[in-house]
Amino acid sequence: MSIEEIWDRGSLIFKHEDRLSIDYVPMYLPHRKRHLEMLARMFIQVVKNPRSFSQRVILGGPVGTGKTAVAKSFGKKVENYSLRRNINIRYAHVNCHKARTLFLIMKTVAKQLNLPIPQRGFSSHELIEIILNMLEDKDQYLILTLDEIDYVIKMGGSDIIYDLTRLSEERLDSNQRISFIFIMRDLTALHLLEESSRSSLLHNIIRFNPYTSEEICDILWYRIEKEEAMYPEAVSDDVIEFIGDLVGVDKGGRGDARLAIETLWRAGKIAEQEGRSKLTIEDVRKAFSTSMITVSIDFTSLDIHALLILLAATKILKNLKTVRYVRVGQVEELYRTLCEAYGIPYRKHTKVWEYVQELSNKGIISTRISGEGQRGKTTFIEIPSLPLKTLERELEKYIELQLLKESRI
């Protein structure tokens, strides 16, 4: 297929692919309405009478919990609301992992405010004065979000917080022009600040908890259906639930919505590159393994029979592709076949069960018991985060190498 044909055909998976970008802020943030409302209440005085008050708020929580999205969404809303009330409040957002000094922070702010900076060199404090004077001249107010500010603090940049928060204190005889939102992954970094800076920040903290598997599913379906990032028919409930189970904090994941969205996007790209119109469970496994550092399996810690049981489960799931779980009975049958192929006496059912438990305890596989509607109790095996084709290849290589070594002893 030529490049022109690829472009003419378009995607069978993505409708608006950009809406799965990490930088994209959706119209609605599932499970973060309460956080937006808390932020709005903290800024009531700033919105109603901005010249009289300078607010400082911290959004704290692990990566991927919606802090940046909430801040940016709030920024859009406050700008729109203030314009309707003839109060010109501007919003600026600076990633402090990229802008690591006070000078770079203020230069980024000036650029976002469309403020021309003369060519000659300025100090950071001169830049601050230029921005404050511009706000005064235009009768504007600024809500400045400093994202990942804990990174700068840990790198010895606590003076940045001090210098910025002193702005309002030094202008007590004039209108208050700047309020702050500080986004932090690690709130313990606050203890590195001077007492005066720390005490002014500890009063207004909004905490963000990691997302559960159910919340992750809600977020992904919202992007697919409401934001039209993908064609709904390209994604099944099983695929979304699988991502939720991989990422949800209640299932042992990080609760990171960014990771979930990136995994969905990568899985879509894998299906798209193979010319398919629908994502599979295996697409998600491959995508997840490249979206984050997965658990490395130490083959040397496993008995040859545990390795063969893992290989059996891997082969079955790889061939089924769209299925997440396989019955232990199916795995045991193929395990016996593999033992015969490798010339190894197979172990009895009780010992097989012990190996399954060992693999589960090491986090290599996960198990679950059959639910309602199924006769008797059946244990199912899942290999959640590893691409099965790669795992199968590495297992076969390692098993053959070990058997070769044993034959030489």
C-alpha angles and dihedrals in degrees: 000000000000124000089250091053091050091053094044093049095051124194127317090197110037126058099172104005094179089069089073091057117120089232094053115107112203123217091248129032111211113225093005101086091102091053092051090050092050090051091048092053091050090054098045093108092046092052096044099041109004097171092064102051143043114199129202121194133173124213106199133184146094123302116285097024097117102263096129094041092051092049093049093044090050090049092056092047095048092049092051094045095047092050090054088054093045092247110125107218115169127200126214128182122198126185104216092198086071099030100046101166133059090246094054091045093053092042089055091048091051091051092051090050089051089239112159111228117206116244097246117094119269132192119237091253091052088052090052090053092049091052093046091049091050090052090049094048093049094037090237133147129211134215105196120196117199106197120203090007089156088069090059092045092053090049089059098267098126089123088070091066091047094049094047098044090048090062094085093041092054092052100051091134093055139051117294107244109173133053125179142223113190117197116203135175093191116041091187086078087076089076089066091064126092114265094251093053094042096050092053092055104042097075099068113044123150111195123211119204124204115268123258122231091259092051091049089054091050091051093050095046090049090055091047101042107025100029091036094223092149138014106267091222089060092064128057129205088247092058094050093044089050092055089046090053092048095050107025114110091223089060094050097270130123096259087232114155091191090058091048093050092046091049091052091049094048092047088052091051091051091053091044093052090052091052095246127140097210136053121236134205089251090055088057092049091053092044094048092050090056095041094063142005104279127209109281113228115227100212091185090068092059130083116238090251092053087052092050092049089051090048091051092052090046094052094048094048092044092055094045092048098174095054123088100193137043127194117252088232091060091048092049091052093053091042089060090049090051091049090054091048092052093041095244125136108244124233126241125259096265092054092045088055090052091053090049089053091049092052089048093049090052090054093242094118133013126218136203136181120240115264135218119319095040123100115244126345116303125181118220127201126214130185098204113183111017125091103245098215091056093043092050092051094048093046093051092048093049095045093050091048092051093048090049090053092049092051089057095051 
